[in-house]
Amino acid sequence: PRKQNNIMTFTYYIKKFWKFLKEDTWQSWLVSIILIVIFIKLIFFPILSILTGSSLPLVVVESCSMYHESNFEEWWDKNSPWYEAREITKSEFESFSFKNGLNKGDIILVTGKKDYDIGEVIIFIAPTKHPLIHRIIEKNPIETKGDHNANQLSIEQNIQENEILGKATLKIPLLGWIKLIFFEPFRPVSQRGFCR
């Protein structure tokens, strides 16, 4: 009987709490938001990390370094000399994942991997505030370049495999602006807003 009473009491409080969450009050909204944050941090992300094999399974593109300002043909005409000098042809680039680049605000699903190929977009730790999301353009040693950047950064040369968090496998367009909008006012004026 005591065990049954405990179950009934527990059920009663769960139902009462659920009814509270359904109310349209600022208190219920606040508690709901706190519960969502706890769920995302303590349950969703750890499970996603296990499933993807990456310690950083979801990232938001925060810069324009992978942005293509035009369609692929126009972009290639403008940028081809840099890639062709490194023996990356147009047909080869067309077979690369995310050949049309990435936009600021895109959310990227990251999967861990041990072997990386030229053309894949990787996420790696660099001496910057946040990890970089750039395309591999050389394999031995691993080097990257942002599609929108005129040249490589010095920190993109000789990337060690233990610095790579994974590769981009899926893009959710522009949904990351839900997060970015809170940080935009604190960025330098030249880095704010959409890519152009």
C-alpha positions as CSV (number, residue, x, y, z in Angstrom):
1,P,0.0,0.0,0.0
2,R,2.8,2.5,0.9
3,K,4.5,1.8,-2.5
4,Q,1.2,2.3,-4.3
5,N,0.6,5.6,-2.4
6,N,4.1,6.8,-3.4
7,I,3.3,6.0,-7.1
8,M,0.0,7.8,-6.9
9,T,1.6,10.8,-5.3
10,F,4.3,10.9,-7.9
11,T,1.8,10.6,-10.7
12,Y,-0.3,13.4,-9.2
13,Y,2.7,15.8,-9.1
14,I,3.8,14.9,-12.6
15,K,0.2,15.7,-13.9
16,K,0.2,18.9,-11.9
17,F,3.6,19.9,-13.3
18,W,2.5,19.1,-16.9
19,K,-0.6,21.2,-16.4
20,F,1.6,24.1,-15.1
21,L,3.8,23.8,-18.3
22,K,0.7,24.1,-20.5
23,E,-0.4,27.4,-18.8
24,D,0.2,30.6,-20.8
25,T,2.1,32.4,-18.1
26,W,5.6,33.9,-18.0
27,Q,6.5,31.4,-15.2
28,S,5.6,28.4,-17.3
29,W,7.4,29.8,-20.3
30,L,10.5,30.4,-18.2
31,V,10.5,26.8,-16.8
32,S,9.9,25.4,-20.3
33,I,12.9,27.2,-21.7
34,I,15.1,26.0,-18.8
35,L,13.9,22.4,-19.4
36,I,14.6,22.7,-23.1
37,V,18.1,24.0,-22.5
38,I,18.8,21.2,-20.0
39,F,17.5,18.6,-22.4
40,I,19.6,19.9,-25.3
41,K,22.8,20.2,-23.2
42,L,22.6,17.0,-21.1
43,I,20.7,14.6,-23.3
44,F,20.4,15.7,-27.0
45,F,24.1,16.7,-27.6
46,P,25.7,13.8,-25.8
47,I,23.6,11.3,-27.7
48,L,24.3,13.1,-31.0
49,S,28.0,13.1,-30.2
50,I,27.9,9.3,-29.7
51,L,25.9,8.8,-33.0
52,T,28.1,11.1,-35.1
53,G,31.5,10.2,-33.6
54,S,32.3,13.9,-33.2
55,S,32.8,15.9,-30.0
56,L,31.1,18.9,-31.9
57,P,28.2,17.3,-33.8
58,L,26.4,20.5,-34.8
59,V,28.1,23.8,-35.7
60,V,26.8,27.1,-37.0
61,V,28.7,28.8,-39.8
62,E,29.6,32.1,-38.3
63,S,31.6,33.8,-41.1
64,C,31.5,34.3,-44.9
65,S,34.7,32.3,-45.6
66,M,32.8,29.5,-47.4
67,Y,30.2,31.8,-49.1
68,H,29.7,31.7,-52.9
69,E,28.4,35.1,-54.0
70,S,27.1,33.7,-57.4
71,N,26.2,30.5,-59.1
72,F,28.8,27.8,-59.5
73,E,29.8,28.8,-63.1
74,E,30.4,32.4,-62.2
75,W,32.2,31.5,-59.0
76,W,34.5,29.1,-60.8
77,D,35.3,31.5,-63.5
78,K,36.5,34.0,-60.9
79,N,38.3,31.5,-58.6
80,S,39.6,28.8,-61.0
81,P,43.2,30.1,-61.4
82,W,43.9,29.5,-57.7
83,Y,42.5,25.9,-57.8
84,E,43.9,25.0,-61.2
85,A,47.4,26.1,-60.0
86,R,47.0,23.3,-57.4
87,E,45.7,20.8,-60.0
88,I,42.1,20.9,-58.9
89,T,40.0,21.0,-62.0
90,K,36.4,22.3,-62.5
91,S,35.0,18.8,-62.9
92,E,36.8,17.6,-59.8
93,F,35.4,20.6,-57.8
94,E,31.9,19.9,-59.1
95,S,32.1,16.5,-57.5
96,F,33.0,17.9,-54.1
97,S,30.5,18.0,-51.2
98,F,29.0,21.5,-50.8
99,K,30.3,22.6,-54.1
100,N,28.2,25.7,-53.9
101,G,29.7,26.7,-50.5
102,L,28.1,27.5,-47.2
103,N,26.3,30.5,-46.0
104,K,26.7,32.3,-42.7
105,G,23.9,31.0,-40.5
106,D,23.9,27.4,-41.9
107,I,23.9,24.6,-39.4
108,I,26.2,21.8,-40.2
109,L,26.0,18.2,-39.0
110,V,29.5,17.0,-38.3
111,T,30.6,13.4,-38.4
112,G,33.9,12.1,-37.1
113,K,36.1,10.2,-39.5
114,K,39.7,9.1,-39.6
115,D,40.6,9.5,-43.3
116,Y,39.8,12.8,-45.1
117,D,39.8,13.5,-48.9
118,I,40.5,16.5,-51.0
119,G,37.3,18.5,-51.4
120,E,35.7,17.6,-48.1
121,V,34.7,20.4,-45.8
122,I,36.2,19.8,-42.4
123,I,35.8,21.4,-39.0
124,F,39.1,21.8,-37.2
125,I,40.6,23.5,-34.1
126,A,42.7,26.5,-35.0
127,P,44.3,29.4,-33.0
128,T,41.0,31.3,-33.4
129,K,38.0,32.0,-31.2
130,H,36.0,29.2,-32.8
131,P,36.9,26.1,-34.9
132,L,37.2,26.8,-38.7
133,I,35.0,25.3,-41.3
134,H,37.0,25.1,-44.6
135,R,37.6,22.8,-47.6
136,I,40.5,20.4,-47.9
137,I,42.7,21.3,-50.9
138,E,45.8,19.2,-50.0
139,K,46.0,15.9,-48.3
140,N,49.6,15.3,-47.4
141,P,49.9,17.4,-45.2
142,I,46.2,18.4,-44.8
143,E,45.6,21.9,-45.9
144,T,42.4,23.8,-46.3
145,K,41.0,27.0,-47.8
146,G,37.8,28.9,-47.4
147,D,35.9,29.0,-50.8
148,H,35.3,32.7,-50.4
149,N,38.8,33.6,-49.3
150,A,41.3,34.9,-51.9
151,N,44.1,32.8,-50.4
152,Q,44.9,30.3,-47.7
153,L,45.5,31.5,-44.1
154,S,48.8,30.4,-42.6
155,I,46.9,28.5,-39.9
156,E,45.3,26.3,-42.7
157,Q,48.6,24.6,-43.6
158,N,49.8,21.4,-42.0
159,I,46.7,20.6,-40.1
160,Q,47.1,17.6,-37.7
161,E,44.5,14.9,-37.7
162,N,44.0,15.3,-33.9
163,E,42.9,18.9,-34.6
164,I,40.1,17.8,-36.9
165,L,36.7,17.5,-35.2
166,G,35.0,15.9,-38.2
167,K,33.6,16.6,-41.6
168,A,30.5,18.4,-42.7
169,T,27.9,15.9,-43.9
170,L,24.6,17.8,-43.9
171,K,23.5,21.4,-44.1
172,I,20.4,23.0,-42.6
173,P,20.2,26.4,-44.4
174,L,20.2,29.6,-42.3
175,L,18.6,28.1,-39.2
176,G,21.7,29.1,-37.2
177,W,20.6,32.7,-37.4
178,I,18.5,31.9,-34.3
179,K,21.8,31.7,-32.4
180,L,23.8,34.3,-34.4
181,I,21.4,37.1,-34.0
182,F,22.3,37.4,-30.3
183,F,26.0,37.8,-31.0
184,E,25.9,40.0,-34.2
185,P,25.9,43.3,-32.3
186,F,29.2,42.4,-30.6
187,R,31.0,41.6,-33.9
188,P,33.0,44.1,-35.8
189,V,30.8,46.1,-38.2
190,S,32.4,44.6,-41.3
191,Q,31.5,41.1,-40.1
192,R,27.9,41.7,-39.3
193,G,24.8,40.6,-41.3
194,F,24.4,38.4,-44.3
195,C,27.3,37.6,-46.7
196,R,27.5,39.8,-49.8
